[in-house]
Amino acid sequence: MTRVCPPIRVSVPASLRYRSVIIRVVASACRLLSEPEISLESVQHEIDLSERFDAELVSAVSEIFNNVVIHGHHGGNSRATISMRVDVGARELRVTISERGERFDERAVAIRPDLRALPEGGLGLYIARSCVDELEYRPGPTNFWHLTKRVRPMHRFFAVTAPARGEPGVGDGGDADDSDEHDDIFED
Amino acid sequence: MTATNTMTYSRTDEEGKTVLRIAGNLDAMTAPELMPAIDKIVSDGCENVVVDLSELELIDSSGVAAIVALYKRTHALGGRMKVSGARDQPLSIFRLLRMDRVFSL
């Protein structure tokens, strides 16, 4: 992952009152993704896609934050801390949430709830999983939630002028600048 | 998209139709504030309920649960409920959960 800036870090008390702070940071970080190439015809479409990207990542982070506070800290504990790190790449955002609350039992939540039954619970993790490309939970003395969301090739397809016949199209592997050669710049 | 912790709601009853307008953020923190209004709509026996979400900025699974609870309780009493005006993030969530058709969105 080629970062476009140093990691963004924020820590808040383990209380739902502070979720808005987390959301603001995530939404702002989305704006730091590299500007895509935009043709005049696709400006509105690109805006729509960008807003969808932001909304999905905010939704996922919100659900994980809820989960951590409600289950890991029994509804809230203002003396405990939840930390978030956001790594901004050229075409992806990685969000890491860490805290030292009670471990979460993933097995207790259905991976795919029966949506036809209109469930009133157990949707948070499903929403989070559905809104990002990768969601990983690593329990321990410190519990880690890793969320990764990428700008999809489809987003870029609609954001650039169509290639001429015979030229490689968008998503054909032309990400020459995607190497990790500068990854060590912002390492801890 | 706003990131405030506020949610407001209002209820109007006209010509046999009850409209519940919800604005702001309906989430784990604010959804409990909505429950008294939901309880009242149910206890009043409202049979034609519209939940207007045109001013709703953000919803999470707890907010969805509140809307689903109203839907189920209204239907259990023989009434009907639909959602109108959902857009942006709330609409995305309802679509993700395949509730857009259930709520006539």
Contacts between the chains, C-beta under 8 A, distances in Angstrom:
chain1	res1	chain2	res2	distance
A	16	B	5	7.9
A	16	B	27	7.8
A	16	B	28	5.6
A	16	B	29	4.3
A	17	B	5	6.5
A	17	B	29	7.0
A	19	B	5	7.4
A	19	B	27	7.4
A	19	B	28	7.8
A	19	B	29	7.0
A	20	B	3	4.5
A	20	B	4	6.0
A	20	B	5	5.2
A	21	B	3	7.9
A	23	B	3	4.0
A	23	B	58	7.8
A	24	B	3	4.5
A	27	B	1	6.1
A	27	B	3	6.5
A	51	B	1	7.6
A	51	B	88	6.7
A	52	B	92	6.7
A	54	B	1	6.5
A	55	B	1	6.5
A	55	B	88	6.2
A	55	B	89	4.0
A	55	B	92	5.5
A	56	B	92	6.9
A	58	B	1	6.6
A	58	B	3	8.0
A	58	B	58	7.5
A	58	B	89	6.9
A	59	B	60	7.1
A	59	B	89	6.4
A	59	B	92	7.3
A	59	B	93	6.3
A	62	B	27	6.9
A	62	B	58	7.6
A	62	B	60	5.1
A	63	B	60	6.1
A	63	B	61	6.0
A	66	B	27	7.5
A	66	B	28	4.6
A	66	B	60	6.3
A	66	B	61	7.3
A	66	B	62	6.9
A	69	B	28	7.8
A	70	B	28	6.7
A	115	B	97	5.8
A	115	B	98	4.9
A	115	B	99	7.6
A	116	B	98	7.9
A	118	B	68	5.2
A	118	B	71	7.0
A	118	B	72	6.6
A	118	B	99	7.1
A	118	B	102	6.7
A	119	B	68	7.5
A	120	B	65	4.3
A	120	B	68	5.1
A	120	B	69	5.8
A	120	B	72	7.7
A	121	B	61	7.9
A	121	B	65	6.3
A	123	B	61	4.0
A	123	B	64	6.2
A	123	B	65	7.2
A	123	B	97	6.6
A	124	B	60	7.2
A	124	B	61	4.1
A	124	B	62	7.9
A	126	B	97	7.9
A	127	B	60	7.5
A	127	B	61	5.7
A	127	B	93	6.6
A	127	B	96	6.5
A	127	B	97	7.5
A	130	B	96	5.5
A	131	B	96	7.4
